[in-house]
Amino acid sequence: MTGAATVRLTTSQARRIALAAQGFLDARPPAGAATMRHLQRVVDRVQVVQIDSVNVVSRSQYLPFFSRLGPYDTALLDRARDRAPRRLVEYWAHEASLVPPTTWPLLDFRMRRAQDDSWGGMQRVARDHPELVEAVFAEVVERGPVTSRQLEAALEHDLPRERDQWGWNWSLVKNALEHLFWSGRITSAGRTQQFERRYASLERVLPREVLAVAARPEDRPDDTTAFRALVELSARAHGVGTEQCLRDYFRLKPAQARPAIDSLVAEGVLVPATIEGWRRPAYLHVEARRPRRVQARALLSPFDSLIWQRDRTAALFGFDYRLEIYVPAAQRVHGYYVLPFLFGEHLVARCDLKADRAAGVLRVHAVHWEPGAPDEARAALDEELASLAGWLGLSGVTGELVGAVAR
C-alpha cells in the first residue's frame, strides 16, 4: 500500500478521529463497575499517561481514566503500576509518565544519553562521584523498593566512612538515584502517598520477557527500530496528526521522527492527509476509526494526552488552552487549575476546580463557557461535576457559579 493518495479531511472529521483514537468513543461501564480490562483498554488507546505532583483535584495520572471510564476504583491503577504482572511502568516518555512495560525498552536511546541529556545535578554526580552512584545502585538492588529518604538513612548506616569521604548531602543521593533511573539501570516500583518514587532494581519490576531484553543492552532495539515503533504508537494514539503532534507524544526530535514517518508512509501504515485550515501536512494511521458522530462528555485533566500539544488543541477544537498554575493570581484569565469540559466533539467550557478535602466539597471557583456552547452542555456539566465529587469521596459541589452552570 505504498504511494497512497492523500486523504482530505475536514476539521470536524479530524476531531472525531482524534477523539476515537483517544478512547472517547468507547462506552463507559456503570459507575464503580470498571475492571482491569477497562483500564487496560484506556492504556491501549493512549499509550502514555503523564504523572504530576499537583493534587488540587486529583493526582494527574488518575484523571485520564476517570475522563474515559467515569467513577472507577483508583486501586486498579495502583495495582497495574505497583504489583506483578505490571501493566504500567514509569519512565521519561512525554514527561514523567506511565507506559506499558513493552514500551520501556524502546526508550533505551534516552537512557543511553543520561550523561548528556539529563539535568545538571544528575550529570555532576555521575561525573564527580561515580563511586557514590555505584554504592546507591548496590543499595537499591539489595533493599528496594526504597525511597530516597530511606536509602540515605541506609547508606549512612552501612557506609559511614564513605559518607564522610564523599561529603554527600541529600541532593547528591537523590541525584544519584535520578541518574540511575534516567539511565535505565533502576526503575520505579510505584509511588508513596507523598508522591515519592520507590526505586527498585529492574528484576523486581519488569516482566520477565521485558527483563530479558533489558538485561542485555545489545538486545535492546536499535534507534531506527525504536523511533519507528514510538512514532507508530503515537500515530495510533492520535488517529491523525502532524509531524509536530507525532514527535511531541514521546518528545522525539525532528531528526529522530522524520525518517520513521517516511518509513511508515512508505509501508502504508501512515497515510498522508490534509486537514481543512491546517497549514502543515498530516498523517492518518491506516487503522484509525473515522466516526461520523461523537457523543462524549468528560472533564479533562490539564495533563490529559488529548490536549498535550496546545497548537493541536487550538487547531482541532478552536480552544486556546494554557495552564496558569505558574501565572501570578492577578494575571490569570481562567483560574489556577482549569479542567476543559468536552461535550460531544467540542471543548465547550473551562472549569477552575479544587477538591476541598477539609470541607468535603468540590469547589467550583469559575466556569468559563466557550461561545456557542449548547444549552444542554450545562446540565451535562452539572452531572459530571457531581460525578467527579462522588468519585473523589466528597459530599457535593459548591461555588458561586454552580447555580449558573445548571441554568
N, C-alpha and C positions, 0 to 999 in steps of 0.2 A: 504493500500500500504506500509506496513512495511517490513523491510528487503529487500529493493530494491537493485538490483545488482549495483555494482559500474559502473559509466559511464566513459568511457575513451575518452578524448578529446585531439586533437592536440592544439598547442598554437594558431594557426590561428582560430580554432573553438571557443576556449575560448575568444579570442579577439573579434570576431564578436558577440558572445553572450553578452559580456560586452558593446559593442557599442550600440547594440539594446536596452539593458536594460536602458542605459543612454539617450535614445531618439534620437540617431543619425541615426536611420533608418526611422524616421518619416519625411514625406515630409514637406519642408518649405513652408509657404504661400508666395505669392508675396510680394515683398519689401513694407513695410509700411502697409500691409493688415492684420497683425496678430491681433487677437481678444483676449478677455479674455479667450475664450475657448482654444486657442492655448497656452496661458500662463499657464493655468491650466493643460494642458497635460504635459508640462515640469515639473511642480511641482509634478504631479502624478508619473512621471518617476524617478526624482532624490530625492524627499522627503526632502532634506536638501539643502539650499543654503547659503553658507558661506558669512559673512559680513566682510569687511575690509576697513579701512580708506584710504588706498593708492589710489590716484586718478591720477596716472601717465597717464593711458589711460582712465579708467572709474572706478567708484566705483565697487568693485568686484561683488556685487550682481546683477548688470545689465548684466555683460558679459556672464554668462552661458545661458541666454535666447537669446542673440544675436548669440551665437555659434550654437544654435539649431533652431532658428527661422529666422535668418538673421535680417535685419533692422526692428525694431519694435518701437512702441511708449513707452518710459520708463514710461510714466504716468500710463500705465496699471499696472506695478509692484507697483508703489507708491499707486495706488488705492487699489490693492489687499492687501497691508500691512496697509494702513492708514485709510481706510473707510469701514464701515459696509455694507454688511456682509464680514468680513475679511476672506481672503483665506490663509493668512500667518500671523504668529506672531513671535516675536523674543524671543529666549532663548539660553542658552548654550547647544547646541546639539553636533555638531562637534567642532567648536569653537563658537563664537558669530554667530548665524545662524537664518535664517528664516525657519520655519517649518509650516505645516498645523496645524490649531488650535487643531485638534483631537490628534495630537502628543504631545501637551503641557502636558496633564495630565500624559502621560507615563514617563515624566521626573521628576515626583514627588520624586523619590528616590534621585535625585541630589539636589532638593530643600530642602529636609529634612536634608541633610548633609551640609547645608550652613555654619553652625558654625564651622565645622571641615575641609571642603574641599576647602572653598573659600580662597581668598588671605588674607594676614596678616592684611591689613588695615580694611577690612570688618569684620574680626573676632574681632579685637580690639575694633572697635566702638560698636559692638553688646555686647561685654563683659563689656566695661568700661563706655559706655554711653547709656544704654538701654532707658532712658527717651528721649534722643535726637532721637533715632531711632523711637520711638512712635510718637514724635512730627512731624518728617519728614513724617511718614506714614499718619498721620491725614491731613497734608497739601496736600499731593498728592491726597488723596481721595477727599478733598474739592476743590482743584484748578486744578487738572490735566486735560488734558495733560500739563506737565510743564518740562522745562529743569532744570538741576542742578543750573544754574546761576539764573534763575527766582525764583526757590524755596528758595535759600539762601536769596535773597532780600525780599521775602515774610516772611520768618521766622524772619529776622532782624526787620521787621516792626511789626509783630504780637507778638513776644516774646522777646523783647529787654532785659528784666531782665534775662531770662533763658540763653540768649546768653552770658551774662557776667559770669553767673554761670558755664556754660559748658566750656567756653573758647574755643569755636569751631573755626575752620577756614574752608576754602572752602573744604579741603580734608576730613574733618570729615563729612560734609554734603554729599559730593559725595560718600564717603564710606558707609554712612547710606543708601543712595539710592541704591547703588550697592548690599548691603547686602539684602535689601528688594526685589530687583529684582531677585537675586540669589535664595532666599528662596521662591520665588513664591507668595509673598504677594502683590506685584505690578507687572506691566508689562510695556511694551513699546507700545506707540501708534504710533510709527514711528520715523523718524529721521529728523532733520533740514537740511538745505542746508550745514551747517557747520559740519554735521555728529553727532550732539548731540542727545542723546536719549531724547525722550519726554515721561517722566514717567507718568503712569496713573494707576488708580485702575483697578482691574480685570473686574469690572462691566462695565467699559467704553469700553473695548476692546474685551473680549472673547465672542464668540457667545453663545446664551442662553443655548444650550444643553451642551456645554463645561463648561460654568459657573456653571451649576447645579452640575457638578462633582467637579469642583474646589472649590466651596463654602463649601463642606463637605469633609474634608480630609479623613474621614473614607470611603467615596465612591470612592476615587481615586484607581486606580489599585494597587494591591499588587505587590511586587517586582518581583515575579515569572512571573506573567502575563505581567508586563511591559517589562521585559527583553526579553521574548519570542516575544512580539509584535515588539519591536525595532529590534531584530535580523531578524525577518521576513521581515520588511520594508527594512532593509539593504540588505538582500539577493535578494529582488526584484530589488533594485536599482543596484546591482552588476551583476545579472544574474548568475554568478558563481564566487566563491571566497573562499579563505582560512579562517580559524578562525580569523587570524590577520586582514584580509580585513573586515570581518563581524563585528568584535569588533570596529575597528577604526572609522567606519562611525558615530557612536553615542558615541565614546570614552568610551566604556564599558571595564571593567576589565575581565581578564580570568575567574574568579570565577563567574562573572555575566553572561557571554556569553556562557560558555561551557554547563551548564545544559539546556539552551534554545536551543542550537544547537542540543543536543542529543534528546530533546523532539520533535523538528521539523523533525529530521531524522526519529524518531520512527513513526511519524504520516504521513510520506511520503511527507511533504512539502519541505524538502530538500533531495536531492539525493546525496549520496557520489560520488565523482568524482576524477579522477586523470588527471592531465594535463601534457602533454609532457614537460619534462625538469624541472618540479616543484618538489621540494623535499617534500613539505608539502601537506597533503591531502586537497581536496577542496570540496565544496558543491554547487550543481546546484539547483537553485529554480525550482520546478516542472513545473511552468508555464512560465519559461524563453523561449523566442524565440531563435531559433537556425538557423539563416540565412546562406545561402550558400555564400552570397556576400554582402558587404557593400560598398556603393559609397558615402562616406561622405567627406565633406571638411569644416573645421572650424578652426578659431583661438581660442585658449583656454586660459581662464584666468589662471594665476598661482594658483588660488584658486578654479578651477573647480573640481567638485566631481569625474570626470573621472580619475584625476591624483593626488588626495589627497595622497593616500598611495604610497609612492615613490618606495618601494620594488615591489609592484604590477605593477606599471608603467614600471619598468625595466623588470620584468618577462613577461608581456604581449606584450610590444612594443619594447623591446630591447633598451629602451630610458632612460638613466641615467639623471634624471632631478633634479636640485636643484635651489631654489630661491636665488639669490645673492644680494638682497637688502641690507643685513647687512654685506656683504663682502666688504672690502676696494676696492676702484675702481681699483687699480693697480693689485689686485689679482683676479678680476672677469675673468671668462673664456668666458661667452656668453653675459653678459650685466646686466644692472640694473633691468629692468622689462621685462622679456622674456616670450613671448607667444608661446607655441608649436603650430605647424601647423599640423592638422590632414588632411590627404588626402587618400581617400579610407579607408583602415583599418589600416593605418600606421601613426605614427608620423614622419614626414619627414623633419621638419625644426624647428629652434628656431629663433624667431624674437624679437629683442630688440627694443621696440617701445616707443614713447612718444607723447601724444597729446599736441602739442604746441598751446595752445588756443590763446595766444597773437598774434602769427603769422598766425593762422588759418590753420595750416597744421598738418598732421600726420607725424612725423619724424621717419624714419627707421634708427636706429643707426647701426644695423648689422643684417644680416641674415646668419645663420649657417645651412647648409644643411647636412642631415644625409647621410652616404654612401649608394649608391644605390637608392637615391631619383629619381623617374622617371622624365623625361623632362617635361611631361605635368603638373606636380605639380607646376612648376614655373609660368606658365601663370595663373593657378588657384590661386596661392598666390597673384599675382598682382590684380586679381579681388576681392579677399577677403579683401586685404588692402584698395582698393578703396571703397569697400562697408562699411568697418569699418569707414573710414574717413567721408564718407557721413552721416553715422548714428550718428557720433559724432558732426555733424554740421561743419566739417572742409572742406576747399576748395579743398584739394588734398593731395597727398602723396609725400614726398620728402626725400632725403637722398642719400648718396654717392653710396649706393648699389642698388638703385631702378632699374636702367637700367639693372644691372647684374641679378636681380631677373627675369626679363622677358626673358633674353637670356640664 
